[in-house]
Amino acid sequence: MSSDRLPRLLALVPYLMSHPGAQVPEVARLFGLSEKQLVDDLQLVWMCGLPGHTPGDLIDVSWDGGEILIDNAEAIARPLKLGLDEASALLVALRMLDELPEFQGRDVLGRVIAKLEQAAGEGAATVSSQVQVEIGAAPDAHAVITDAARRGRRLSLRYYVPGRDEITPREVDPLRVVLVDGRHYLEGWCYRAEAMRMFRLDRIIEVEVLDVPADPPAEAEPMDVAKGVFRPSDSDELVELELTPAGRWVAEYYPCEEVAELGEGRLRVSLRARDQSWLVRLALRLGDSGRVLSPASLAERVTATAKQALANYETV
């Protein structure tokens, strides 16, 4: 998309200006592109330049023999600077990493943070310092779980399940700790479910390393979390929602089976969920930006829950 390509081109030209003779395969790998995508970008760069669009105004670029040479691009030879929001987000992420056990005792992140604060200016440093990311797990849960996964030891957990509002005991053979959408998860073989499960660290009430070696079955394979943690199955309940423009984020945030445009920015989406309590919370969160079309039992439950919540505000 143009919104992705323009920032890439604005970073590509300064890089090529400072690395004359760079090779196509090397540059493609650095920018995460195929060689064909890179050549397409270079062909576009070749048609860019200053107003006038005469040969003397356009950027001159060649890649014959795989060697990239660029000239007449001094006007955009300086790399892009981070904006306030970009620098602030990066500082928040670095400070979160600095809190993790595996980075404790190292000063490399501290030096990076200090340099970025200096380069970004006072605005980004002030904004990012007002944001605190906490890993609200049991004390030392992250370090204990990471160590157990490394040594191959079984874990005993007490885990809070919000959908049922209960704390359940689990024995888990840990495979890894992953960071998905800003949250840390323990992934491992759960003997209670007899399947692979993801456990949010901030919902682990207690954790203990057992004197038992982890021995997950052969089918215990890590999940591809590139598209998120939630993976609906065909046996999960199918739900239809109608969303206003303000509720369209649901179609982007959750895996939907069908998405249909209804006009004027409205959507009809269908998605699956194994926990109706989660769907109730989603519907209440949407408020007037969405409504349940089916099943009727879910719509009734949402209505009843909303009435009960409103009743709590009534004065006696």
C-alpha positions as CSV (number, residue, x, y, z in Angstrom):
1,M,0.0,0.0,0.0
2,S,1.1,3.6,-0.6
3,S,1.0,4.3,3.1
4,D,3.6,1.5,3.7
5,R,5.6,2.2,0.5
6,L,6.3,5.9,1.0
7,P,8.1,5.7,4.3
8,R,10.1,2.8,3.0
9,L,11.2,4.8,-0.1
10,L,12.1,7.8,2.1
11,A,14.3,5.5,4.2
12,L,15.7,3.6,1.2
13,V,17.1,6.6,-0.7
14,P,19.2,7.9,2.2
15,Y,20.5,4.4,2.8
16,L,21.6,4.0,-0.8
17,M,23.2,7.5,-0.8
18,S,25.3,6.5,2.2
19,H,26.1,3.0,0.8
20,P,27.1,3.4,-2.8
21,G,27.4,0.1,-4.7
22,A,25.2,-1.8,-2.3
23,Q,24.0,-5.1,-3.7
24,V,20.4,-5.8,-4.5
25,P,20.1,-9.1,-2.4
26,E,21.7,-7.3,0.6
27,V,19.4,-4.3,0.5
28,A,16.3,-6.4,-0.1
29,R,17.2,-8.5,3.0
30,L,17.8,-5.4,5.1
31,F,14.5,-3.9,4.2
32,G,12.5,-7.2,4.4
33,L,11.7,-7.3,0.7
34,S,12.0,-9.7,-2.1
35,E,14.4,-8.7,-4.8
36,K,11.5,-8.1,-7.2
37,Q,9.8,-5.7,-4.6
38,L,13.1,-3.8,-4.3
39,V,13.5,-3.5,-8.0
40,D,9.9,-2.2,-8.2
41,D,10.8,0.4,-5.6
42,L,13.9,1.4,-7.5
43,Q,11.9,1.8,-10.7
44,L,9.5,4.2,-8.8
45,V,12.5,6.1,-7.3
46,W,13.8,6.6,-10.9
47,M,10.6,8.5,-11.7
48,C,10.8,10.8,-8.6
49,G,12.5,14.1,-8.1
50,L,12.1,17.9,-7.9
51,P,9.3,19.9,-9.7
52,G,10.1,20.4,-13.3
53,H,10.5,16.7,-14.0
54,T,13.2,17.2,-16.6
55,P,16.1,14.7,-16.6
56,G,18.1,17.0,-14.5
57,D,15.4,17.1,-11.8
58,L,14.8,13.4,-11.5
59,I,16.7,10.9,-9.3
60,D,19.2,8.9,-11.2
61,V,19.3,5.3,-10.1
62,S,20.7,2.1,-11.7
63,W,21.0,-1.5,-10.6
64,D,22.8,-3.2,-13.5
65,G,24.6,-6.3,-12.4
66,G,23.0,-6.2,-8.9
67,E,25.0,-3.1,-7.8
68,I,22.8,-0.1,-6.9
69,L,24.1,3.4,-7.7
70,I,22.0,6.5,-7.0
71,D,22.6,10.1,-7.8
72,N,20.9,13.5,-7.8
73,A,18.9,12.6,-4.7
74,E,20.5,15.1,-2.2
75,A,17.1,16.7,-1.5
76,I,15.9,13.6,0.4
77,A,19.3,12.2,1.4
78,R,18.6,12.8,5.1
79,P,16.8,9.9,6.9
80,L,13.3,10.5,8.4
81,K,13.2,11.5,12.0
82,L,10.9,9.9,14.5
83,G,7.7,11.8,15.3
84,L,6.7,12.5,18.9
85,D,4.2,9.6,19.0
86,E,6.7,7.2,17.4
87,A,9.5,8.1,19.7
88,S,7.2,7.9,22.7
89,A,6.0,4.4,21.8
90,L,9.5,3.2,21.3
91,L,10.6,4.6,24.7
92,V,7.6,2.9,26.4
93,A,8.5,-0.4,24.7
94,L,12.2,-0.1,25.7
95,R,11.3,0.7,29.3
96,M,9.1,-2.4,29.4
97,L,11.9,-4.6,28.2
98,D,14.2,-3.0,30.8
99,E,11.9,-4.4,33.5
100,L,12.1,-8.0,32.3
101,P,14.3,-10.4,34.3
102,E,16.5,-11.3,31.4
103,F,17.6,-7.7,31.0
104,Q,18.2,-7.0,34.7
105,G,21.8,-6.1,35.5
106,R,22.6,-5.0,32.0
107,D,23.1,-1.3,31.2
108,V,22.8,-1.6,27.4
109,L,19.0,-0.7,27.4
110,G,19.6,2.2,29.8
111,R,22.2,3.6,27.4
112,V,19.8,3.2,24.4
113,I,16.9,4.8,26.3
114,A,19.1,7.7,27.3
115,K,20.3,8.3,23.7
116,L,16.8,8.1,22.3
117,E,15.5,10.5,24.9
118,Q,18.2,13.0,24.0
119,A,17.5,12.6,20.3
120,A,13.7,12.7,20.6
121,G,13.6,15.8,22.8
122,E,11.8,16.7,25.9
123,G,8.3,16.1,24.5
124,A,8.8,12.3,23.9
125,A,10.6,11.8,27.2
126,T,7.8,13.5,29.1
127,V,5.0,11.6,27.4
128,S,6.6,8.2,27.6
129,S,7.5,8.7,31.3
130,Q,3.8,9.1,32.1
131,V,3.0,5.7,30.7
132,Q,3.9,2.7,32.8
133,V,3.5,-0.9,31.6
134,E,3.2,-3.5,34.4
135,I,3.5,-7.2,34.2
136,G,0.9,-7.9,36.9
137,A,1.7,-11.6,37.5
138,A,2.5,-13.3,40.8
139,P,5.8,-12.1,42.2
140,D,8.8,-13.3,40.1
141,A,6.4,-15.3,37.9
142,H,8.2,-14.3,34.7
143,A,11.6,-15.2,36.0
144,V,10.4,-18.5,37.5
145,I,8.6,-19.6,34.4
146,T,11.4,-18.6,32.1
147,D,13.9,-20.6,34.2
148,A,11.6,-23.6,34.4
149,A,11.2,-23.6,30.6
150,R,14.9,-23.4,30.1
151,R,15.6,-26.2,32.6
152,G,12.7,-28.4,31.4
153,R,10.8,-28.5,34.7
154,R,7.0,-28.9,35.2
155,L,5.0,-26.0,36.7
156,S,2.1,-26.0,39.1
157,L,-0.1,-22.9,38.6
158,R,-3.2,-21.3,40.1
159,Y,-4.7,-19.5,37.2
160,Y,-7.6,-17.1,37.0
161,V,-10.2,-17.7,34.3
162,P,-12.2,-14.5,33.8
163,G,-14.9,-16.1,31.6
164,R,-15.9,-18.3,34.6
165,D,-14.6,-16.0,37.3
166,E,-12.8,-18.8,39.0
167,I,-9.2,-19.8,39.9
168,T,-8.2,-23.2,38.6
169,P,-5.2,-25.4,39.5
170,R,-3.0,-26.4,36.5
171,E,0.0,-28.5,35.9
172,V,1.9,-27.4,32.8
173,D,5.0,-28.4,30.9
174,P,6.3,-25.0,29.8
175,L,7.6,-24.6,26.2
176,R,8.2,-20.9,26.1
177,V,7.2,-17.4,27.2
178,V,6.0,-15.1,24.3
179,L,5.0,-11.5,24.0
180,V,1.8,-11.0,22.0
181,D,0.0,-7.6,21.6
182,G,1.8,-6.2,24.6
183,R,1.0,-9.1,26.9
184,H,3.3,-12.0,28.1
185,Y,2.0,-15.6,27.8
186,L,3.2,-18.9,29.0
187,E,2.7,-21.5,26.3
188,G,2.8,-25.1,27.3
189,W,1.1,-28.5,27.6
190,C,-1.8,-28.3,30.1
191,Y,-2.5,-31.6,31.8
192,R,-6.0,-30.4,33.0
193,A,-7.0,-29.6,29.4
194,E,-4.8,-32.3,27.8
195,A,-3.9,-29.9,25.1
196,M,-1.6,-26.9,24.4
197,R,-2.7,-23.7,26.1
198,M,-1.6,-20.1,26.4
199,F,-1.7,-18.6,29.9
200,R,-1.5,-14.9,30.4
201,L,1.1,-14.1,33.0
202,D,-0.9,-11.4,34.7
203,R,-3.6,-14.0,35.4
204,I,-1.3,-16.4,37.2
205,I,-2.0,-16.1,40.9
206,E,0.7,-18.6,42.1
207,V,3.4,-20.5,40.3
208,E,5.7,-23.3,41.7
209,V,8.4,-25.3,40.0
210,L,7.8,-29.0,40.6
211,D,10.6,-31.6,41.0
212,V,9.3,-33.3,37.9
213,P,10.9,-33.1,34.4
214,A,8.7,-31.6,31.8
215,D,7.6,-34.3,29.4
216,P,5.1,-32.9,26.8
217,P,3.7,-35.3,24.3
218,A,4.9,-35.4,20.7
219,E,1.8,-33.4,19.5
220,A,2.7,-30.4,21.8
221,E,3.8,-27.9,19.1
222,P,4.2,-24.1,19.7
223,M,1.5,-21.9,18.1
224,D,2.1,-19.4,15.4
225,V,1.2,-16.2,17.2
226,A,1.8,-13.9,14.3
227,K,-2.0,-13.4,14.0
228,G,-2.8,-13.3,17.7
229,V,-3.4,-15.8,20.4
230,F,-7.1,-16.6,19.9
231,R,-7.8,-19.5,17.5
232,P,-11.6,-20.3,17.2
233,S,-12.7,-23.8,16.2
234,D,-15.7,-25.0,14.2
235,S,-17.3,-26.2,17.5
236,D,-17.3,-22.7,19.0
237,E,-20.5,-20.7,18.9
238,L,-21.1,-18.6,15.8
239,V,-22.2,-15.0,16.6
240,E,-23.4,-12.2,14.3
241,L,-22.9,-8.6,15.2
242,E,-23.9,-5.4,13.5
243,L,-21.4,-2.6,13.9
244,T,-21.5,1.1,13.4
245,P,-18.5,3.0,12.1
246,A,-17.3,3.4,15.7
247,G,-17.4,-0.3,16.2
248,R,-15.5,-1.4,13.0
249,W,-12.4,-2.0,15.1
250,V,-13.9,-5.4,16.1
251,A,-13.4,-6.7,12.5
252,E,-9.8,-5.6,12.6
253,Y,-9.0,-6.9,16.1
254,Y,-10.7,-10.3,16.2
255,P,-10.7,-13.1,13.6
256,C,-14.0,-12.9,11.8
257,E,-15.4,-15.6,9.5
258,E,-17.4,-13.1,7.4
259,V,-17.4,-9.4,7.1
260,A,-20.1,-7.6,5.0
261,E,-20.4,-3.9,4.3
262,L,-23.9,-2.6,5.0
263,G,-23.4,1.0,3.8
264,E,-22.7,4.2,5.6
265,G,-19.7,2.6,7.3
266,R,-21.7,-0.1,9.0
267,L,-20.6,-3.8,9.1
268,R,-22.1,-7.2,9.7
269,V,-19.6,-9.6,11.1
270,S,-19.7,-13.2,12.2
271,L,-17.2,-14.7,14.6
272,R,-16.8,-17.7,16.8
273,A,-16.1,-17.8,20.5
274,R,-16.1,-20.7,23.0
275,D,-16.9,-18.4,25.9
276,Q,-20.3,-16.6,25.8
277,S,-19.3,-14.5,28.9
278,W,-16.5,-12.9,26.8
279,L,-19.1,-12.1,24.1
280,V,-21.3,-10.4,26.7
281,R,-18.4,-8.2,27.8
282,L,-17.6,-7.4,24.2
283,A,-21.2,-6.4,23.5
284,L,-21.4,-4.2,26.6
285,R,-18.1,-2.6,25.7
286,L,-19.5,-1.8,22.2
287,G,-22.5,0.0,23.7
288,D,-24.5,1.7,21.0
289,S,-21.7,1.1,18.4
290,G,-22.8,-2.5,18.0
291,R,-25.6,-5.0,18.6
292,V,-26.1,-8.7,18.6
293,L,-28.0,-10.1,15.7
294,S,-27.7,-13.8,16.7
295,P,-28.0,-16.0,18.6
296,A,-31.1,-14.7,20.4
297,S,-29.9,-16.2,23.7
298,L,-26.8,-14.0,23.6
299,A,-28.8,-10.9,22.9
300,E,-31.1,-11.7,25.8
301,R,-28.1,-12.3,28.1
302,V,-26.5,-9.0,27.1
303,T,-29.8,-7.1,27.8
304,A,-30.2,-8.8,31.2
305,T,-26.6,-8.1,32.2
306,A,-26.9,-4.4,31.1
307,K,-30.1,-4.0,33.1
308,Q,-28.4,-5.6,36.2
309,A,-25.5,-3.2,35.8
310,L,-27.8,-0.2,35.5
311,A,-29.7,-1.3,38.6
312,N,-26.5,-0.9,40.7
313,Y,-26.6,2.8,40.0
314,E,-30.2,3.3,41.2
315,T,-30.5,5.0,44.6
316,V,-32.3,3.2,47.3
